[in-house]
Amino acid sequence: MGYTTPEELWVKKEDPALFRNKIMEAIDGTNGIIKPDALKYFDSIVSGKLPFDYTYWRLILFGEWVKKFNVKI
């Protein structure tokens, strides 16, 4: 494997607010495709109630894709 990033550290310790804000933007920008419950899911990962995974990243990237390509939903 090539270089891996310390995403779990970034998400849980260094700047969870940054990632949470990006998820909120994705919720707002996808007209209900991404549900507000995504924030509860993310908060559970940050608090350690759920194991770390990269689903949050897919939500953020989908929101960014919608914004970048001006997708009308």
N, CA, C and O atoms as CSV, one atom per row, in Angstrom:
chain,resi,resn,atom,element,x,y,z
A,1,MET,N,N,0.848,-1.170,0.000
A,1,MET,CA,C,0.000,0.000,0.000
A,1,MET,C,C,0.893,1.233,0.000
A,1,MET,O,O,1.934,1.262,0.657
A,2,GLY,N,N,0.484,2.217,-0.724
A,2,GLY,CA,C,1.213,3.481,-0.744
A,2,GLY,C,C,1.011,4.254,0.546
A,2,GLY,O,O,0.693,3.679,1.587
A,3,TYR,N,N,1.192,5.508,0.471
A,3,TYR,CA,C,1.047,6.372,1.638
A,3,TYR,C,C,-0.408,6.397,2.094
A,3,TYR,O,O,-1.309,6.653,1.296
A,4,THR,N,N,-0.631,6.134,3.358
A,4,THR,CA,C,-1.981,6.224,3.908
A,4,THR,C,C,-2.085,7.460,4.795
A,4,THR,O,O,-1.124,7.833,5.469
A,5,THR,N,N,-3.232,8.078,4.789
A,5,THR,CA,C,-3.444,9.287,5.575
A,5,THR,C,C,-4.064,8.929,6.924
A,5,THR,O,O,-4.768,7.926,7.038
A,6,PRO,N,N,-3.808,9.738,7.936
A,6,PRO,CA,C,-4.359,9.464,9.270
A,6,PRO,C,C,-5.771,10.023,9.432
A,6,PRO,O,O,-6.035,10.813,10.339
A,7,GLU,N,N,-6.672,9.607,8.547
A,7,GLU,CA,C,-8.012,10.184,8.550
A,7,GLU,C,C,-8.759,9.970,9.854
A,7,GLU,O,O,-9.477,10.864,10.301
A,8,GLU,N,N,-8.610,8.827,10.463
A,8,GLU,CA,C,-9.319,8.592,11.726
A,8,GLU,C,C,-8.889,9.616,12.772
A,8,GLU,O,O,-9.723,10.125,13.520
A,9,LEU,N,N,-7.624,9.915,12.828
A,9,LEU,CA,C,-7.119,10.931,13.758
A,9,LEU,C,C,-7.694,12.298,13.410
A,9,LEU,O,O,-8.120,13.035,14.299
A,10,TRP,N,N,-7.709,12.639,12.140
A,10,TRP,CA,C,-8.243,13.936,11.723
A,10,TRP,C,C,-9.714,14.062,12.110
A,10,TRP,O,O,-10.141,15.087,12.643
A,11,VAL,N,N,-10.483,13.011,11.834
A,11,VAL,CA,C,-11.924,13.045,12.068
A,11,VAL,C,C,-12.256,13.042,13.558
A,11,VAL,O,O,-13.131,13.787,13.999
A,12,LYS,N,N,-11.580,12.226,14.319
A,12,LYS,CA,C,-11.940,12.066,15.727
A,12,LYS,C,C,-11.292,13.088,16.649
A,12,LYS,O,O,-11.886,13.473,17.655
A,13,LYS,N,N,-10.092,13.530,16.325
A,13,LYS,CA,C,-9.342,14.363,17.273
A,13,LYS,C,C,-9.011,15.755,16.762
A,13,LYS,O,O,-9.235,16.746,17.457
A,14,GLU,N,N,-8.480,15.829,15.558
A,14,GLU,CA,C,-7.899,17.097,15.121
A,14,GLU,C,C,-8.924,18.123,14.650
A,14,GLU,O,O,-8.807,19.298,14.997
A,15,ASP,N,N,-9.920,17.717,13.874
A,15,ASP,CA,C,-10.876,18.708,13.388
A,15,ASP,C,C,-12.217,18.091,13.001
A,15,ASP,O,O,-12.623,18.176,11.841
A,16,PRO,N,N,-12.905,17.475,13.949
A,16,PRO,CA,C,-14.195,16.883,13.595
A,16,PRO,C,C,-15.203,17.919,13.094
A,16,PRO,O,O,-16.072,17.590,12.286
A,17,ALA,N,N,-15.098,19.169,13.565
A,17,ALA,CA,C,-16.043,20.209,13.135
A,17,ALA,C,C,-15.940,20.468,11.630
A,17,ALA,O,O,-16.953,20.723,10.978
A,18,LEU,N,N,-14.754,20.407,11.088
A,18,LEU,CA,C,-14.570,20.609,9.650
A,18,LEU,C,C,-15.358,19.567,8.862
A,18,LEU,O,O,-16.079,19.904,7.923
A,19,PHE,N,N,-15.217,18.309,9.246
A,19,PHE,CA,C,-15.900,17.226,8.549
A,19,PHE,C,C,-17.403,17.302,8.778
A,19,PHE,O,O,-18.185,17.052,7.860
A,20,ARG,N,N,-17.809,17.645,9.994
A,20,ARG,CA,C,-19.238,17.784,10.308
A,20,ARG,C,C,-19.860,18.896,9.457
A,20,ARG,O,O,-20.963,18.733,8.934
A,21,ASN,N,N,-19.169,20.008,9.320
A,21,ASN,CA,C,-19.677,21.107,8.490
A,21,ASN,C,C,-19.819,20.692,7.033
A,21,ASN,O,O,-20.776,21.078,6.362
A,22,LYS,N,N,-18.866,19.907,6.545
A,22,LYS,CA,C,-18.947,19.430,5.160
A,22,LYS,C,C,-20.145,18.490,4.973
A,22,LYS,O,O,-20.792,18.506,3.926
A,23,ILE,N,N,-20.434,17.676,5.987
A,23,ILE,CA,C,-21.608,16.806,5.908
A,23,ILE,C,C,-22.879,17.648,5.922
A,23,ILE,O,O,-23.820,17.349,5.186
A,24,MET,N,N,-22.924,18.695,6.743
A,24,MET,CA,C,-24.084,19.585,6.766
A,24,MET,C,C,-24.287,20.241,5.398
A,24,MET,O,O,-25.418,20.359,4.927
A,25,GLU,N,N,-23.195,20.667,4.764
A,25,GLU,CA,C,-23.285,21.231,3.414
A,25,GLU,C,C,-23.847,20.207,2.432
A,25,GLU,O,O,-24.666,20.541,1.576
A,26,ALA,N,N,-23.402,18.961,2.561
A,26,ALA,CA,C,-23.882,17.905,1.672
A,26,ALA,C,C,-25.372,17.655,1.890
A,26,ALA,O,O,-26.112,17.441,0.930
A,27,ILE,N,N,-25.810,17.683,3.136
A,27,ILE,CA,C,-27.234,17.505,3.440
A,27,ILE,C,C,-28.035,18.632,2.788
A,27,ILE,O,O,-29.039,18.390,2.118
A,28,ASP,N,N,-27.581,19.852,2.994
A,28,ASP,CA,C,-28.283,21.021,2.449
A,28,ASP,C,C,-28.293,21.040,0.921
A,28,ASP,O,O,-29.269,21.479,0.312
A,29,GLY,N,N,-27.223,20.572,0.308
A,29,GLY,CA,C,-27.085,20.675,-1.135
A,29,GLY,C,C,-27.658,19.530,-1.936
A,29,GLY,O,O,-27.657,19.579,-3.166
A,30,THR,N,N,-28.152,18.490,-1.265
A,30,THR,CA,C,-28.624,17.323,-2.012
A,30,THR,C,C,-30.128,17.118,-1.923
A,30,THR,O,O,-30.633,16.044,-2.252
A,31,ASN,N,N,-30.834,18.128,-1.484
A,31,ASN,CA,C,-32.305,18.107,-1.521
A,31,ASN,C,C,-32.922,16.835,-0.955
A,31,ASN,O,O,-33.841,16.271,-1.548
A,32,GLY,N,N,-32.426,16.387,0.175
A,32,GLY,CA,C,-33.023,15.240,0.840
A,32,GLY,C,C,-32.431,13.895,0.486
A,32,GLY,O,O,-32.807,12.889,1.089
A,33,ILE,N,N,-31.519,13.838,-0.469
A,33,ILE,CA,C,-30.888,12.552,-0.784
A,33,ILE,C,C,-30.045,12.105,0.410
A,33,ILE,O,O,-30.118,10.953,0.838
A,34,ILE,N,N,-29.250,13.023,0.937
A,34,ILE,CA,C,-28.519,12.737,2.175
A,34,ILE,C,C,-29.372,13.271,3.314
A,34,ILE,O,O,-29.688,14.460,3.359
A,35,LYS,N,N,-29.734,12.408,4.211
A,35,LYS,CA,C,-30.637,12.733,5.309
A,35,LYS,C,C,-29.877,13.346,6.492
A,35,LYS,O,O,-28.687,13.086,6.671
A,36,PRO,N,N,-30.568,14.158,7.295
A,36,PRO,CA,C,-29.952,14.735,8.490
A,36,PRO,C,C,-29.421,13.690,9.476
A,36,PRO,O,O,-28.538,13.990,10.279
A,37,ASP,N,N,-29.944,12.488,9.419
A,37,ASP,CA,C,-29.435,11.420,10.290
A,37,ASP,C,C,-27.964,11.120,10.031
A,37,ASP,O,O,-27.301,10.487,10.853
A,38,ALA,N,N,-27.453,11.572,8.888
A,38,ALA,CA,C,-26.030,11.380,8.592
A,38,ALA,C,C,-25.166,12.054,9.659
A,38,ALA,O,O,-24.072,11.577,9.957
A,39,LEU,N,N,-25.646,13.153,10.233
A,39,LEU,CA,C,-24.889,13.828,11.294
A,39,LEU,C,C,-24.842,12.983,12.559
A,39,LEU,O,O,-23.814,12.926,13.234
A,40,LYS,N,N,-25.945,12.330,12.881
A,40,LYS,CA,C,-25.959,11.440,14.057
A,40,LYS,C,C,-24.973,10.292,13.852
A,40,LYS,O,O,-24.239,9.907,14.762
A,41,TYR,N,N,-24.978,9.762,12.646
A,41,TYR,CA,C,-24.046,8.681,12.308
A,41,TYR,C,C,-22.600,9.160,12.480
A,41,TYR,O,O,-21.783,8.482,13.104
A,42,PHE,N,N,-22.297,10.322,11.927
A,42,PHE,CA,C,-20.947,10.873,12.035
A,42,PHE,C,C,-20.572,11.113,13.498
A,42,PHE,O,O,-19.470,10.767,13.922
A,43,ASP,N,N,-21.482,11.703,14.264
A,43,ASP,CA,C,-21.213,11.958,15.683
A,43,ASP,C,C,-20.946,10.667,16.447
A,43,ASP,O,O,-20.129,10.644,17.367
A,44,SER,N,N,-21.629,9.601,16.069
A,44,SER,CA,C,-21.404,8.305,16.720
A,44,SER,C,C,-20.019,7.752,16.403
A,44,SER,O,O,-19.410,7.087,17.240
A,45,ILE,N,N,-19.528,8.017,15.217
A,45,ILE,CA,C,-18.170,7.598,14.852
A,45,ILE,C,C,-17.151,8.408,15.658
A,45,ILE,O,O,-16.202,7.853,16.212
A,46,VAL,N,N,-17.358,9.718,15.715
A,46,VAL,CA,C,-16.425,10.590,16.435
A,46,VAL,C,C,-16.371,10.228,17.916
A,46,VAL,O,O,-15.298,10.231,18.519
A,47,SER,N,N,-17.519,9.919,18.499
A,47,SER,CA,C,-17.564,9.598,19.931
A,47,SER,C,C,-17.084,8.188,20.244
A,47,SER,O,O,-16.862,7.849,21.407
A,48,GLY,N,N,-16.923,7.366,19.214
A,48,GLY,CA,C,-16.466,5.999,19.423
A,48,GLY,C,C,-17.596,5.005,19.648
A,48,GLY,O,O,-17.338,3.834,19.927
A,49,LYS,N,N,-18.844,5.450,19.533
A,49,LYS,CA,C,-19.984,4.542,19.706
A,49,LYS,C,C,-20.101,3.574,18.531
A,49,LYS,O,O,-20.594,2.456,18.680
A,50,LEU,N,N,-19.643,4.019,17.369
A,50,LEU,CA,C,-19.592,3.158,16.187
A,50,LEU,C,C,-18.143,3.060,15.722
A,50,LEU,O,O,-17.365,3.995,15.914
A,51,PRO,N,N,-17.778,1.942,15.117
A,51,PRO,CA,C,-16.403,1.823,14.620
A,51,PRO,C,C,-16.166,2.788,13.458
A,51,PRO,O,O,-17.086,3.134,12.716
A,52,PHE,N,N,-14.928,3.205,13.323
A,52,PHE,CA,C,-14.559,4.125,12.251
A,52,PHE,C,C,-14.721,3.455,10.902
A,52,PHE,O,O,-14.319,2.307,10.710
A,53,ASP,N,N,-15.312,4.182,9.974
A,53,ASP,CA,C,-15.341,3.757,8.572
A,53,ASP,C,C,-15.392,5.007,7.697
A,53,ASP,O,O,-15.424,6.125,8.212
A,54,TYR,N,N,-15.400,4.827,6.407
A,54,TYR,CA,C,-15.266,5.950,5.483
A,54,TYR,C,C,-16.576,6.379,4.836
A,54,TYR,O,O,-16.552,7.109,3.846
A,55,THR,N,N,-17.703,5.953,5.358
A,55,THR,CA,C,-18.985,6.344,4.787
A,55,THR,C,C,-19.155,7.856,4.812
A,55,THR,O,O,-19.683,8.438,3.865
A,56,TYR,N,N,-18.714,8.492,5.885
A,56,TYR,CA,C,-18.823,9.947,5.989
A,56,TYR,C,C,-18.143,10.609,4.783
A,56,TYR,O,O,-18.622,11.620,4.269
A,57,TRP,N,N,-17.033,10.034,4.345
A,57,TRP,CA,C,-16.268,10.609,3.238
A,57,TRP,C,C,-17.063,10.529,1.940
A,57,TRP,O,O,-17.020,11.451,1.125
A,58,ARG,N,N,-17.778,9.446,1.748
A,58,ARG,CA,C,-18.610,9.298,0.548
A,58,ARG,C,C,-19.726,10.343,0.533
A,58,ARG,O,O,-20.068,10.880,-0.521
A,59,LEU,N,N,-20.287,10.626,1.702
A,59,LEU,CA,C,-21.331,11.653,1.791
A,59,LEU,C,C,-20.775,13.022,1.419
A,59,LEU,O,O,-21.390,13.773,0.662
A,60,ILE,N,N,-19.607,13.332,1.962
A,60,ILE,CA,C,-18.965,14.618,1.666
A,60,ILE,C,C,-18.651,14.722,0.174
A,60,ILE,O,O,-18.941,15.742,-0.452
A,61,LEU,N,N,-18.067,13.685,-0.390
A,61,LEU,CA,C,-17.703,13.721,-1.808
A,61,LEU,C,C,-18.923,13.816,-2.714
A,61,LEU,O,O,-18.879,14.501,-3.736
A,62,PHE,N,N,-20.006,13.143,-2.356
A,62,PHE,CA,C,-21.225,13.249,-3.144
A,62,PHE,C,C,-21.738,14.692,-3.119
A,62,PHE,O,O,-22.118,15.233,-4.157
A,63,GLY,N,N,-21.748,15.309,-1.946
A,63,GLY,CA,C,-22.164,16.702,-1.833
A,63,GLY,C,C,-21.290,17.632,-2.652
A,63,GLY,O,O,-21.786,18.553,-3.299
A,64,GLU,N,N,-19.989,17.390,-2.624
A,64,GLU,CA,C,-19.063,18.210,-3.413
A,64,GLU,C,C,-19.279,18.008,-4.906
A,64,GLU,O,O,-19.198,18.963,-5.679
A,65,TRP,N,N,-19.554,16.771,-5.320
A,65,TRP,CA,C,-19.805,16.470,-6.732
A,65,TRP,C,C,-21.050,17.211,-7.215
A,65,TRP,O,O,-21.051,17.811,-8.290
A,66,VAL,N,N,-22.117,17.160,-6.400
A,66,VAL,CA,C,-23.353,17.860,-6.753
A,66,VAL,C,C,-23.085,19.349,-6.939
A,66,VAL,O,O,-23.562,19.965,-7.892
A,67,LYS,N,N,-22.312,19.918,-6.012
A,67,LYS,CA,C,-22.016,21.354,-6.075
A,67,LYS,C,C,-21.127,21.675,-7.289
A,67,LYS,O,O,-21.415,22.605,-8.042
A,68,LYS,N,N,-20.071,20.918,-7.471
A,68,LYS,CA,C,-19.110,21.205,-8.544
A,68,LYS,C,C,-19.739,21.151,-9.928
A,68,LYS,O,O,-19.470,21.998,-10.779
A,69,PHE,N,N,-20.577,20.149,-10.142
A,69,PHE,CA,C,-21.171,19.949,-11.455
A,69,PHE,C,C,-22.584,20.525,-11.563
A,69,PHE,O,O,-23.301,20.291,-12.535
A,70,ASN,N,N,-22.960,21.289,-10.527
A,70,ASN,CA,C,-24.246,21.996,-10.535
A,70,ASN,C,C,-25.395,21.052,-10.876
A,70,ASN,O,O,-26.244,21.369,-11.709
A,71,VAL,N,N,-25.412,19.893,-10.226
A,71,VAL,CA,C,-26.443,18.879,-10.463
A,71,VAL,C,C,-27.745,19.368,-9.843
A,71,VAL,O,O,-27.775,19.758,-8.675
A,72,LYS,N,N,-28.791,19.348,-10.603
A,72,LYS,CA,C,-30.122,19.758,-10.127
A,72,LYS,C,C,-30.865,18.534,-9.611
A,72,LYS,O,O,-31.158,17.598,-10.354
A,73,ILE,N,N,-31.155,18.570,-8.341
A,73,ILE,CA,C,-31.833,17.430,-7.719
A,73,ILE,C,C,-33.223,17.873,-7.293
A,73,ILE,O,O,-33.984,17.076,-6.743
